[in-house]
Amino acid sequence: SPMPKNSKVTQREQSHEHVTESVADLLAHEEPLDYKSSSMNVGGAAGKNTPQIEAPENDGRPAWNNKLEYILAQVGFSVGLGNVWRFPYLCQKNGGGAYLVPYSILLFIIGIPLFFLELAVGQKIRRGSIGVWNYVCPSLGGIGASSLMVCGFVGLYYNVIIGWSIFYFFQSFQYPLPWSDCPIRKNGSLAIVEPECDKSSATTYFWYRQTLNTTSTIAESGGLNVKMTLSLLVAWVIVCLAVIKGIASSGKVMYFSSLFPYVVLFCFLVRGLMLKGSVDGIAHMFTPKLEKMLEPQVWREAATQVFFALGLGFGGVIAFSSYNKVDNNCHFDAVLVSFINFFTSILATLVVFAVLGFKANLMNEKCVTENAEKILGYLNSNVLSHDLIPPHVNFSHLTTSDYAEVYGVIKTVKEGAFAQLGLEPCILEDELNKAVQGTGLAFIAFTEAMTHFPASPFWSVMFFFMLINLGLGSMIGTMTGITTPILDAYKVQKELLTVGCCIVAFFCGLLFVQRSGNYFVTMFDDYSAGLPLTVVVILENLSVAWIYGTKRFMQDLEDMLGFRPYRLYFYLWKYVSPLCLIVLISATIIEMAISPPGYNAWVQELAQERFQSYPPWALAMCFALIVVAMLPLPVVFIARRFNLISDGSNKLSVSYRKSMMKDVSNLEEQDESRFILGAKPGEAPASVASRKAFLAPGRSKALDPNSLSPNICYGTSYQNEAISPTTPTTPA
């Protein structure tokens, strides 16, 4: 945020004459990253004629135009492609309706508390991820830098997926859709169907061969794929335009990109429910397999999904909430956004399974038809006797139940020779059990189902436009998580920084648009975010709950919100969520150690995917992704321990800051021990009474912000006693 033009600091830069100023003035205008020093300073400057300090509301920081814009931004960031293609898959794989139980429990004990924690620290300290964690605990200041690294890695490959969606979006404006039939290859006078396509399916062939034109291994680069490179360029241009003016432009974009996907999902749900067989899909999805709930793997995957669904640890949540008013009710926001997210996942799952149920019925009918032709062939060539066929069966209108009966009879009679007949059982359940996730769901399974819809191009255009918007909302949050901390730390022009980031990201993203790029997307998805994010979030939790102090944090929240949050949060932050996160981190490390690192490669000759292990250089790359993302944590810790870098407060001399720390340390200790949580909001301890002067009757809201010093909002619990140590405190 630009410095006020008439500030003494800028005057000093412009004129060479010496300007005398109080420390408080310096702190107010230099916008320190470490607000501890500014709150301590009030004690140091007590007794002097301290000039009026600007309230944080007017610190030149941009603000949201209205609450709706902010909520849409948080929803847009948290609701992403994962809700559409990861949540339904996890539901199907981990026990259908039973999976919703571990997911809901973990959402309540990890998701909402940690989401609330991130919203609150961003709003209180009014800085991006780096500034926030420098303030809360300077020696753990690397948390913010780690968040930024993860945002960078995720942004690189996430935008490639938006690029793929853009390519499919433009391909959808034709009838019939280009992936509805296999291409015909002319061989002299003969016209044959492309063999690779014939072995797989038209949509699979279009995805691997015509879209990605993928190579058979990760080691074989195959050069740049021009179509995908252009799509990636378009994706980065769109993202750049959306975030170029910071929240002023992204707030406007969010009205559309956050709301449009819901319109599409509802349209798809209505259309899907009218399709034949959709009810089978939904019934399959919600039939609970309760025994699955006892498997630790299910809980681990649910916890990871809660994390990614809410966007914890990325820094985007903190960045967005840092543009809020200090007294905004962030507890309400946390609960609201978490519920919208959960509701969206369930809505998307209904849509996906309605469409997959329809597709499974089609595939099953096709299976029955093919096998019925085989049986007729065997009957005509007397391999099978006509007596085996029950009298009511009509081969011209063979239902699945009739086919199952015929299949059963033939299997019983022809025990030994049955395998040579090559008949398939054609069971609908088997078709529904084929788990599809990620790109396979969106670009293969869903596209295939849509080719059978009436007016298929319309649905295809809508579907891919929805994916672009879902991805864009998340990309805006990711980009804000990168640019906000940098803008807080350096006086850079917002537009220049944004354009610079997008250009660099585009060139780095070329790794993902070579012909083997799909495999690198998988690698980054598996390694760059999972473990580093979990470590970041556990350190965020510990630094607030154990280092900054949960009691002190609860008090800060009471000052911000005007009411004390539920006592439950105290225990969740201090004990429950750190414990859950430690278990999750252990499980993630064990899982990574057990499962062989590899990827599914498309083998052209077999026309199917095969699991392949990573070559040594790719393994090194996976390891490097994890290390680089987590490197800022130990580096900053060591550097701060040995005073190699300042603790990010501001340009004050180290000796001055140290003496200031000494003056206040005693106060801080006394204060921390004196803070005992009141059971009810009214039972605040007496030491808080001096603060009540700043709160309106009923403690609902702070008085006119211009009468506040920023330290009331940022400060720790001792500052008011520091200002007037002689004032007797009276119980409320």
N, C-alpha and C positions, 0 to 999 in steps of 0.2 A: 504494500500500500504506500502511495507517495507521501512524502513528509509535508506537513503543513507549511505553506509558503512563508508565513510570517514567524515561524519558529526561530528561537535564538540560535539553534544549531545551524539552520540554513543561513541565517544572517552572518554567523561566524564564518561559514564557508565563503560567502560572497565578499565580505569586507575583511580587511586584514587587521582591523583594530581589535583589541582584546575585549571580550564581552564577559563580564562576571555573571555567574549564574549559580543557583543553588543546585545541589545534587539532585533534588527532587525534579527540578526542571530538566536536567540532563536525562534522567531516567524516563521522564514522561515522553520526551521527544525521540530518544534514541531507540525506542521500541525494543527493549532487551528481550532475548529469548528466554532468559531465566528470571521469571518473575519473583523468585524468592528474594533476590537482591532488592527488587523494588519494594516488596512489602517490608523488608527489614529496614530499608532506608527511611520509612516513615518514622520509625523509632529514633533514628539518628537525627532526623530533621525536626524532631519535636521541640517545641518552644520557640523555634524561629518563626518568622512570618512566612509560612509556606504558601506559595502562590497557588491559585486554583488549578487543579490538574484536570485535564480533559477526561471525561468518562470513557470507558472502553467502547461504549456504543459509538462514540464520535472519533474513534482513533483512525479514521480514514480507511478502515477495512470495509470492503464491499459487503452488502447485506442482501438477503433474499427479498424480493419484492413483496411476497406474502407467504403465509404458512403453507398453502397448498403447493406452491412451486417447490418448496423445500421437501415436503412429504413425497411429492412425485419424484424428486431427484433421488431420495433415499430408496423409494420403491423401485425406480428404474435401475439403480445400481445393484440392489439385492436380487431383484427378479431378473434372471438371465436365461441363457440357453440351458443351464443345468436343470432348471425347473421343468423344461420340456423334454429333455432327452436323458437326464440322469436319474431324476426322481422316479419316473414310471418304471425304468429298468430295475432300480433297486427294490421297488415295491414288488415287482414280479419275481425277482430272484430271491428275495428274503421273506417270503411268506405272505404276499398279498396284503390283505387288510391287517394282518398281524404286525406288519412292519410299521404301521402307523403308531403303534403303542410305544416301541422304543424311541421312535422319532419324536413323538410328542413329549415324552418324559425328558429327553435330552434337550429339546427346545426350551423347556421350562427351567432346567437346572444349569444348562451351559449357555444356550443361545440368547435368551432374553436378558439375563443378568450381564453378560459380557457385552452385548449390543448396547445396553443402557450405559454401561461403564464407558464405552468408547464415545457415545454421544455426549455424555456428561463432561468428560475431560476435554473434548474438543470445544464444547460450548463455554466451559469455564475459562480455559486458558487462551481461547481464540487464536490458535495457531494450528499449522498442519502437523503431521505425525512427528517430524523431527523436533520442532519447537516444544510440542507437548511433552515428549519423554525427556527432553533436556531439562524441562521444568520440574517434572515429577521426581526424577532421579537422575542427576547428571551422569553418574557412572554407568547407567544403563541407557544412555542417550543413543546407543547404536540401534535400539529397537526401531526408531523412526527411519534410520537409514536402511535397515533390513527390509522394512515395509516397502520402502521406495524401490529397492532392488527387485523384490517379488512383483510389485506392480509393473515394473519394466519388463520382466520376463513374460508375465501373463499377457500384458498388452501386446507384445510382439506376436504371440501365436493366436490370441483371441481375435485379433483383427483379420487374420488369415481366414478364419472361419466365416467372418462377416463377408470377406471377399468371395468365398465359395458361394455364399447365399446370394450375393449380388449377381454372380455369373448365372446361377439357376433362375434367379428372378427374371433376367433378360431373356433367358432361353424359354421361359414359360409363355411368352407372347406368340405362340404358334399352335396351330391345330393340324394334325394330332401332335401331342407333346413329343419332343425329340427322343425321349427315353421310353416311349410306349412300345416300340417294336425294335427287333434286332435289325441291324443294317444288312443289306444283301450284297454279297461280293460277286462280281461278274468274273467268271473264269472261262474265257472264250465265249462259246454260245451258252454255257451252263451258268445259271444264277443260283449260288448257294448261300445259305445263311452263314454269317460270320461264325466260325466254329467256337471261338472263345465265348461269344455271346450265347450260343446255343447251349453250351455246357452250364453256364451260370444263369443269368436272366438279363432282360433288356435294361432294367434300371441299374443293376450291378455293373454291367458292361459300360453303360454310359458314365457311371461314376468313376470307375477305375481307369477306363481306357480313354474316354473322350474328354472328361473333365480334368482328372489328375494326370492322365497318361503316365501312370506310375511305373517305376522300375521294380525289379524283382527283389532287390536288397537295398539296405540303407547305404551300403558302401558305394553303390553305383549311382552317381548323382544324376546323370542323364541331361544335364544342362537346364537352363531356365525354361519354364512353361509359360509361353508368351501370354496366353489367355488369362492364366491365374495372376501373372505379374500385373497386367492391366487392371484386373479386378481388385488386387491389393492396393494399387495406386488410388483407385476410386474410393475404396474403403477409408484410406488415410486422409484423403481430401475431405470426405464427409465428416470424419471425426475432428479434423483440424478446424473446419468451419463451425462445428458445434461448440468447441471449447475455446475458441480464439479470444473471446471477450470475457473469459472466466465464467462466473455464475450468471453474469448478465445475459450471455448468449445461451449457455447450456440450460438455464432455467426455462427459457422459452421453448427450446427443443423438447424438453421433458414433457411438456403438456401433450405432445403428440406421441413421442416414442414410448412413454409409460402407459398411456391409455389405449392406444391403437391395438396392442396385442390382446387386450381383454375383449375388444370387439370381435377380433378374428377368432379367438378361442370359443366365445359364445356361439358365433356363426357355425364353427366347425362342430361344436357339441350338438347343436340342433340338427345339422345336416347328418352328422355321424349317427345319431339315434334313429334317424329315418332309414338307415342302411340295413340291409338284411344281415343278421348275424352280429350286429353291434352289441346286443344284450349279452351274447355269449362271452364276448371280450370283457365287458364290465363285470359280469358275474365271476369270471375267472380271476379278475384282478382283485375283487373284494372278498373272495372266499379265503378266510384266514387259515393259514397253516401254522397253528399255535406252537407246534414243537420247534419251529424255527427260532422262536423268541429266546430259547435257551442257548443258542449258539453265540459265542463272543464275537465272531466275525460280523454278525448282523448289527450288533451294538456299535462296533468300530466303524462300520460303513455309515450307520445312521449319524454318528457323531461327526464324521468328516463331512457328510452332506449338510448338517446343520451349520457347520463352519462356513462352507463355501456358499451356501444359500444366502446367509446374511452378510457375506462379504467381510467377515471379521479379520482383523490383522492387516488388511490391505492399506489402510490409511485413508481410503475414500470416505468412509463413514465419519472419521474424525475431521477430515477436510471440509465436508459438507456442513457438519454441525458447528464448525468454527465460525461460520458466517451468520450464526443465529444471534438473537438478542440474548443477553446473559440470563434473563429470567424466564426464558422459554421452557415450557413443561416437557423436558426431554424424556421423562418416564412414560408419559402418554405416547410420545412418538415411538419409543422403543417397542412398546406392546403392540401398537397399531401396525407398524411396518412388519413386525414378526408375524402377526396374524394374516396380514395381506399376503405375505410371502407363502405361508403354509396353505392358505386358501388357493393361491395360484397354482401351487404344485399339485393339489388335488384336482383342480379344474383341468390342468394340462394332462394329468394321468387319465381322467375320464375320457378326454378327447382321444388320447393316444390309444387307449384300449378299445374304444368304440370302433376306431378305424382299423386297428389290428384284428378285432373280432370279425369285421367285415372281410378283411383280407384272408384271414384263416379259413373262413367259409368258402371263399372263392377257390383257394388252393385245394381245399378238401374236395370240392365238387370236381375240380380238374383231375384230382387223383382218382376219384371214383370212376369218372368217365374213361380215363386211360386204362385202368385195370379191368373195367367191364369189357372194353374192346379186346383185351388179352383173353379174358374168359371166353368170350364169343368165339375167338379164333381157336382156342383149345377145344370148344364144343364141336365146331365145324370140322376140325381135323381129328375128331374122336379121341383126343388125348384125355378129355373128360367126358363122363357119361351125362346125358341129359337128365337122368334120374336124380342127379345130385341137386338140381335146381328146384327149390320149393315152387309149387304151382302158382302162387300169387305174385311171384316176382316178374316184373315186366322190364326187359332190358332197354326198351326205348325211353322209359321214365324211371331210371333206377335211383331210389332214394338212398341216403347214407345208411339208414337202418337196415334196408333190404340188402345192401352190399355187405354190411357187417355180418348179416345172417349167412349169406352165400359163402363169404370168406371163411366163416367159422366151420361150415359143413365141409368145404373142400379141404381145410387144414386137418380136420379130424380124420377124413377118409384117406387122404393121400400122405399120411404121416412122413414116411421116408422120402418120397419123391417131391414133397411140397416145396422145398427150397429151390429146386430147378425151375419151378413155374414162374418164379420172380414176381409174385404178387405182393402188393403192399397193403397193410391193414387200414390205412386212411382214417386215422382217429383224429378228431378235431382237437382234442386236448394236447396231442403231440405238437400240432401246428401252433397252438397258443403258447406252448412252453418254450418255443424258440425265442430265447432272450435276445433282444437287439438293444444296443445302447449307443449313445454318442452319434457320430456322423452316420453310422449305419442306419440308425432309426430315421434320421431326418432326410438323408440323401438317397437311401435305398428303399427301406420298408414303406415310409410314408409316401414317397413319390410313386411307388408301384401301386399303392392303394388308390391314389388320386387319379391314376390313368383310367380307373374304372368308374369314376364319378361322372355323372352327366355334367357338361360344361367344365371339363377338367382343367383347361387353361386358367379359368377364373380362380378356381380353388388353389391352383399351384401358385399363381401370382400372389394371392392373399397370404398363403402359407410362408412363402419366402420373404415377402415384405414384412411379415410378423417377425421372422427370425432376424432380419436386418435390424428392426427396431429394438428387439430384446437385446441383441448384441450391442447396439449403439448405446443404450442406457447404461450397460455395465462398463463399456469403454469410456464413457464420459466420467464415471466415478473413478475408474482406474487412472485416467489422465489427470483428474483433479488431485488424486493421491500423489501424483508425481510433481505436478506444477506448484501446488499450494506450499509445501515445505520449502521448495527452492525460492519462491517469491517472498516467503517470510524471511529467509536467511539473507537473500541478496536483493539489492535494488535493481531488478532487471525489468525491462519492459515486457508486460504480460504477453502481448502479441508475438514479439520476437522469440520469447522462450517457447511458446506453444508451437510456432511454425518450425523452430529449430528441432524440438523434440520429435515432431511428426516426420521431418525429413530424415533424421538419424534413424528413427524406428523403421521407416520404409526400407532404407538400405540394409538394415540388420535383418528385416523380415524377408529379404530375398532368399535367405536360407530355406524358408518354408515354401517357396513357390518354384523351386527346382523340381524335377520330376520325382525325386525321392522325398520331397518336402513333407508329405503326409506323415512319414515315419518320424520326422523331427517334431511335428506337432504333438504326436503321441508321447514322445520322449519328454518334451517340455511340460506337457500336461501331467505326466506321472511324477516328474522329479523336481521341477522348479518351484512348485508352490506347496505341495502337501506338508512335508516335514518342516521346512523353514517357517511356514505360516503358523503351524502348531506351536513351534518354539517361540515365535514372536508373541502369540496370544497368551501363552503361559507367563512370559516375562511381563507383559502388560498387566496381567492380573496380579502377579506377585508384587510388582513395583507399586501398584496402587494399594493393595490390601495389606501388604506386610512392611513395605519401606515407607511409603507416604503415610500409611496408617488408615485402617478402615474407619475408625471413629472420626478422625479428622476429615476424611472424605465424606462421611455421612453428614458432618456438620456443614461442610462446604455445599453439599447438595441442599441442605435445609435453607441455607442463605440464598442459594440460587432460585430454588423452586418455591420457597415460602412455606413448605411443609416437609416433614421428615418422611423419607421413603420407608416402606415396610421394613420391619425388623428382620424379616426373612432374608433380605438382600445382604445384610451384614454377615450372616452365616454362609450364604451361598458364595459371596466373594472371598471370604476369609478361608473357608475350609472346603466346601463342596466342589466348586468349579476347579480350584487348583488340583484337587485330588483326581477328579475326572480327567483333567488335561494330562496329568502325569501318566495315568493309566493309558490314555489314548496315544501319547507319545511313545510309550514302551511298546504298545501293540503295533504302532506304525513301523517302528524300527525292526521288530521281530518279523513282521510281514515282509518288509523289504529284504531282510536277510534270508528268509525261507524261499520266497518266490523267485524263480530265476529271472533276471532282468532281460527283457526281450520285447519284441513287437510282432504284430501280425502282418506278414508280408504277402502281397498279392502275387501268386505264382501264375504267370501267363499260360504255361503249358497245361496246368491242371485246372485253370480258370476258377481257382478258389484261394482262400487265405490259409497260410500256414504259419505257425509260430516259429520265430527264429530268434536265436540269442544275439545280443549285441556283440559286435566285434570289439577288441580291446580299446580302440580309440573312442568308440561310442560310449563304452562303459566309463572311460575316463571323463567324457563329456557330461554324463549323468552325474557323476560324483562332483565334478566341478560346479555344476548348476547349484547343487545343495550347498557346497562350501562357499561359493561366491555370495549366495543370498544371505548366508549366516555370518559371513566374515566381519561385517561392521560391528557385531555384538562384542567379540573379544577385543577387536582393535580399539574401539572407543573406550572400553572398560580399562584396558591397560594404559592407554594414553592419558585418561583422566586420573588414574591411580598415581601415576608418576608425574602428574602435572605437565605432560608434554603438550597438551592443548588446553585452552581455557574451558571452563565449564559452560561456555555458551551464554554467559549472562550478558555482558556487553563490553564496551571499551574501557571500563574502569580498571585501574591498576590492581594487580593481584593482591598487593599488600593491603590496599584499602579494603578490598572485599573480605580478606581474611580477618582484619580487625573487626569489621562489621559482623562477621559470622560469630566471633567470640562474644561480642556484646549480647547477642541474641540467644546463644545456645542454651544458657541457663533457663531463660524464659520458656524456650521450646520444650525442654524436658519437664519443667513444672506443669506446663500447660497440658502436655500429652497425658500425664498421670492424672490431672484434674478432670479430664474429659470422660465422664461415664455416661453411657447412653441412657437417655430417658426412655422409659417404656412407652410413654405416649408423647405425641408431639408437644403437648403443653408442659411436660416435665423437663424442659431443657435445663441444664445445670446453671448455677448462678453466674458462672464466669461468662456466660453468653449475654447476660443482661445488658452489658454496656453496648452490645451490638444492636439491641432492639431499637435504639434511637434511629437506626437506618431503615427500619421496617415499618410499613404502614400498619394501622390498627388491624388486628386479626392476622397479622404476619402473612398476608396473602401476597403482597407484592412490594418491591422496593419503591421508595419515593422517587421523585424526579431524578433521572439519571445524572443530570448535570451537577447535582449536589453530592454525587458519590466520587470517591477517589477510586482509581482502578483497583487499588489494593483490596477493597472490600470484596470484590468479585474474585480476584486472583488469590488473595492473601491467605496465609495460613492462620491458624486459630489464635495466634498471640498478638496480632498487630494492634487491636484496639486497646488492650491493656498497655501495650508499648507506648501508645500515643498519650494516654493519660493514666500513668501508673498510680497517681494519687487519688483518682476518683473512686469513692467507695461504691462497690457493686451492690445493688439491691435485688433480691429475688423477684422474679416476674410475678 
